[in-house]
Amino acid sequence: MPPKRNPLNLNPLQLKTLTLLQALAQSDAHVVQRGADGSVAIAGIPAPHGDHFHLGDAVVASKDATGLSNQAAWTALERKGLIVSHFPQGAMLTPTGMSYDTGLADAILHRHTGH
């Protein structure tokens, strides 16, 4: 039997927020520290303006990023052991938070696939 999708029952806002925090943790511009345990501290959370913003090599629609400025979403992710919140400045993604499969990266992180 395959593993259950979304075993922590994150709601759509929490899933999108975690997806974006994971993407930030892949960007050297936002990583403050990498822990030996696989945790990643990030800072410089972008404040979306207009209808989109750039995150590394991806474009993100602002409507998919509302959780980055929603303290309740961060609190829920922290309660579930996925991050240690330093809202709104940054967060420490736990190893569980880094490896959690949200299933949304391809849906909300739009990358150019041309030549």
BAFI-3210 file (N, C-alpha, C; in Angstrom, 3 decimals, decimal comma, padded with zeros to 6 digits):
// residues 115
n [1|2|3|4|5|6|7|8|9|10|11|12|13|14|15|16|17|18|19|20|21|22|23|24|25|26|27|28|29|30|31|32|33|34|35|36|37|38|39|40|41|42|43|44|45|46|47|48|49|50|51|52|53|54|55|56|57|58|59|60|61|62|63|64|65|66|67|68|69|70|71|72|73|74|75|76|77|78|79|80|81|82|83|84|85|86|87|88|89|90|91|92|93|94|95|96|97|98|99|100|101|102|103|104|105|106|107|108|109|110|111|112|113|114|115]
n.u [000,849|000,652|002,224|000,198|-001,225|-000,610|-000,435|-000,574|-002,843|-002,951|-004,414|-005,502|-004,302|-002,202|-000,720|000,097|001,615|003,668|004,843|005,920|007,696|009,450|010,506|011,819|013,768|015,387|016,697|019,603|019,687|017,931|018,510|019,655|020,939|022,011|021,146|022,824|021,069|019,355|017,611|016,575|017,208|015,487|015,198|014,121|011,599|009,643|007,524|004,714|003,631|001,438|000,323|001,972|005,125|008,694|010,477|013,357|014,030|011,436|008,042|005,492|002,074|000,482|-001,898|-001,478|000,256|-000,640|-000,451|002,128|002,071|000,379|-000,124|-001,502|-001,395|001,329|001,546|000,027|001,594|003,847|002,814|002,342|004,846|006,452|007,767|009,759|008,566|009,396|007,820|007,162|009,603|011,109|011,763|012,476|012,777|011,935|013,486|011,364|009,556|011,008|011,008|008,377|005,863|004,056|002,743|002,230|004,184|004,713|002,353|002,127|004,587|005,723|007,638|009,825|009,865|010,997|013,470]
n.v [-001,180|002,190|005,107|007,255|010,128|013,372|012,870|014,295|015,710|018,399|021,544|023,177|025,809|025,533|023,508|024,819|026,888|025,475|024,266|026,521|027,430|025,257|025,572|028,021|027,132|025,822|027,762|029,535|032,226|032,613|030,884|030,612|028,941|025,555|022,630|019,831|017,800|017,907|019,981|023,278|026,667|029,547|032,865|036,216|036,256|036,520|039,275|039,058|041,007|042,657|040,406|038,216|036,697|036,224|033,300|032,009|030,083|030,009|031,123|032,427|032,585|035,251|034,658|032,073|032,341|033,426|032,367|032,881|035,245|034,756|034,249|032,251|030,020|029,420|028,856|026,516|024,806|024,708|023,537|021,014|020,040|020,674|023,055|025,496|028,348|031,716|033,848|037,033|036,902|034,607|031,040|027,823|025,001|021,785|018,501|016,780|018,615|019,438|017,151|016,511|015,567|017,624|017,590|019,712|021,255|021,283|022,378|024,983|026,233|027,696|026,963|027,890|025,989|025,974|026,061]
n.w [000,000|-000,912|000,634|002,684|001,267|002,397|005,308|007,725|007,542|006,548|005,789|002,683|002,627|004,480|003,212|000,830|001,945|003,278|001,045|-000,257|001,721|001,742|-000,836|-000,514|001,219|-000,494|-001,780|-001,988|-001,445|000,611|002,671|005,922|007,677|007,709|009,305|010,852|011,184|009,081|009,148|008,125|008,284|007,362|006,014|005,183|003,976|001,152|000,310|-001,317|-004,091|-006,299|-008,873|-008,881|-007,881|-007,869|-007,114|-006,650|-009,449|-010,164|-010,741|-008,763|-008,148|-006,520|-005,173|-004,340|-002,309|000,071|002,609|003,471|004,814|006,862|010,064|011,473|009,793|009,892|012,609|012,786|011,191|012,770|015,113|014,151|013,902|011,708|011,188|012,967|014,037|013,322|012,876|011,475|010,256|009,545|009,414|010,834|009,106|009,939|009,786|009,130|008,051|005,823|004,268|003,857|001,671|-000,127|-002,485|-004,125|-005,377|-008,213|-009,050|-007,996|-008,178|-010,785|-013,485|-016,159|-019,029|-021,477|-024,187]
ca.u [000,000|001,477|002,021|-000,962|-000,953|-000,971|-000,741|-000,858|-004,115|-002,804|-005,434|-004,871|-003,437|-001,004|000,052|000,737|002,623|004,804|005,485|006,724|008,803|010,406|011,184|012,745|014,871|016,246|017,274|020,722|019,407|017,060|018,986|020,506|021,739|021,588|021,501|023,329|019,929|018,512|016,779|017,052|016,693|015,312|014,795|013,878|010,361|009,183|006,180|004,144|002,944|000,915|-000,322|002,939|006,476|009,694|011,079|014,389|013,748|009,988|007,098|004,407|000,925|000,272|-003,025|-000,984|001,246|-001,237|-000,014|003,411|001,798|-000,722|000,480|-002,215|-000,866|002,642|001,317|-000,416|002,748|004,712|002,136|002,459|006,259|007,067|008,636|009,834|008,194|009,902|006,941|007,155|010,959|011,647|011,374|013,375|012,061|012,464|013,689|010,031|009,024|011,741|010,728|006,935|005,416|002,796|002,114|001,832|005,291|004,526|001,122|002,212|005,891|005,692|008,995|009,923|010,334|011,459|014,860]
ca.v [000,000|003,400|005,964|008,153|011,515|014,341|012,141|015,200|016,383|019,840|022,129|023,719|026,944|025,014|022,801|025,810|027,599|024,579|024,122|027,711|027,430|024,272|026,184|029,003|026,377|025,371|028,965|030,041|033,612|032,648|029,967|031,212|027,878|024,172|021,815|018,490|016,878|018,095|021,176|024,435|027,959|030,478|034,233|037,027|035,775|037,548|039,832|039,142|042,229|042,404|039,103|037,131|037,056|035,240|032,531|031,264|029,991|029,805|032,223|031,999|033,493|035,801|033,972|030,828|032,665|034,174|031,783|033,425|036,362|034,328|033,655|031,029|028,920|029,093|028,238|025,139|024,036|024,506|022,578|019,679|019,645|020,861|024,226|026,304|029,646|033,012|034,676|036,851|037,028|033,377|029,786|026,677|023,805|020,580|017,454|016,327|019,669|019,445|015,954|016,292|015,683|018,369|017,296|020,955|022,019|021,486|023,139|026,396|026,778|027,655|027,107|027,940|024,695|026,127|025,741]
ca.w [000,000|-000,946|001,804|002,615|000,872|003,425|006,547|008,843|007,239|006,395|004,923|001,466|002,930|005,122|002,190|-000,042|002,727|003,459|-000,263|-000,501|002,676|001,233|-001,979|000,042|001,818|-001,595|-002,368|-001,193|-001,054|001,790|003,709|006,943|008,291|007,489|010,452|010,575|011,238|007,904|009,295|007,354|008,737|006,254|006,356|003,999|003,365|000,217|000,465|-002,666|-004,496|-007,636|-009,007|-008,811|-007,466|-008,277|-006,036|-007,360|-010,887|-010,325|-010,561|-007,884|-008,122|-005,176|-004,533|-003,756|-001,283|001,177|003,870|003,914|005,719|007,728|011,256|011,859|008,985|010,451|013,921|012,542|010,724|013,939|015,999|013,548|013,914|010,391|011,265|014,177|013,483|013,763|012,044|010,021|009,736|008,979|010,057|010,747|008,658|010,565|008,786|008,686|007,194|004,552|003,473|003,719|000,282|-000,197|-003,767|-004,783|-005,966|-009,652|-009,279|-007,624|-008,554|-012,249|-014,040|-017,609|-019,524|-022,856|-024,449]
c.u [000,895|001,237|000,856|-000,508|-001,454|-001,340|-001,037|-002,133|-003,996|-003,909|-004,750|-003,933|-002,121|-000,122|000,785|001,865|003,855|005,549|006,400|007,898|009,867|011,193|012,189|013,973|015,810|016,984|018,383|020,487|018,590|017,537|019,945|021,457|021,147|022,074|021,981|022,194|019,019|017,577|017,410|016,385|016,637|014,879|014,594|012,662|009,850|007,759|005,592|003,455|002,507|000,321|000,648|004,247|007,403|010,306|012,099|014,079|012,259|009,231|005,930|003,300|000,719|-000,862|-002,600|-000,044|000,665|-000,791|001,316|003,224|000,666|-000,149|-000,205|-001,707|000,483|002,492|000,888|000,745|003,710|004,107|002,283|003,911|006,991|008,016|008,754|009,662|008,927|009,147|007,087|008,554|011,481|011,170|012,522|012,501|012,723|012,749|012,356|009,416|009,713|011,320|009,238|006,510|004,057|002,037|001,774|002,943|005,073|003,310|001,281|003,561|006,017|007,083|008,935|010,514|010,817|012,934|015,750]
c.v [001,244|004,245|006,914|009,553|012,423|013,668|013,039|016,010|017,901|020,353|022,758|024,898|026,476|024,277|023,776|026,527|026,731|024,386|025,310|027,806|026,417|024,846|027,234|028,314|025,802|026,546|029,512|031,469|033,700|031,751|030,695|030,156|026,526|023,345|020,437|017,469|016,999|019,284|022,320|025,693|028,892|031,839|034,987|036,547|036,856|037,997|039,973|040,478|042,035|041,005|037,930|037,648|035,926|034,598|031,608|031,275|029,818|031,121|031,667|033,040|033,970|035,091|032,653|031,073|033,400|033,638|032,308|034,591|036,045|033,583|032,358|029,822|028,472|028,377|026,781|024,272|023,753|023,457|021,149|019,243|019,841|022,053|024,672|027,728|030,799|034,059|036,138|036,854|035,774|032,169|028,798|025,513|022,608|019,552|016,914|017,340|019,713|018,283|015,701|016,536|016,359|018,052|018,541|021,688|022,284|022,341|024,629|027,036|026,632|027,956|027,109|026,622|024,767|025,826|026,884]
c.w [000,000|000,293|001,585|002,211|001,984|004,753|007,752|008,625|007,218|005,486|003,699|001,722|003,552|004,116|001,272|000,701|002,923|002,144|-000,540|000,470|002,250|000,055|-001,512|000,626|000,759|-002,239|-001,471|-000,710|000,227|002,928|004,637|007,503|007,924|008,672|010,032|010,541|010,014|008,016|008,504|007,896|007,534|006,776|005,054|003,239|002,418|000,531|-000,933|-002,898|-005,935|-007,696|-008,968|-008,221|-007,872|-007,041|-006,691|-008,845|-011,172|-010,176|-009,757|-007,954|-006,686|-004,443|-003,892|-002,584|-000,082|002,534|004,362|004,867|006,697|008,932|011,678|011,066|009,532|011,794|013,756|012,070|011,878|014,870|015,471|013,386|012,597|010,352|012,716|013,666|014,153|012,947|012,410|009,401|009,036|009,744|009,961|010,287|009,304|009,471|008,252|007,741|005,841|003,664|003,244|002,277|000,253|-001,479|-004,574|-005,516|-007,447|-009,953|-008,980|-007,924|-010,067|-012,781|-015,556|-018,096|-020,967|-022,996|-024,096]
res [m|p|p|k|r|n|p|l|n|l|n|p|l|q|l|k|t|l|t|l|l|q|a|l|a|q|s|d|a|h|v|v|q|r|g|a|d|g|s|v|a|i|a|g|i|p|a|p|h|g|d|h|f|h|l|g|d|a|v|v|a|s|k|d|a|t|g|l|s|n|q|a|a|w|t|a|l|e|r|k|g|l|i|v|s|h|f|p|q|g|a|m|l|t|p|t|g|m|s|y|d|t|g|l|a|d|a|i|l|h|r|h|t|g|h]
***
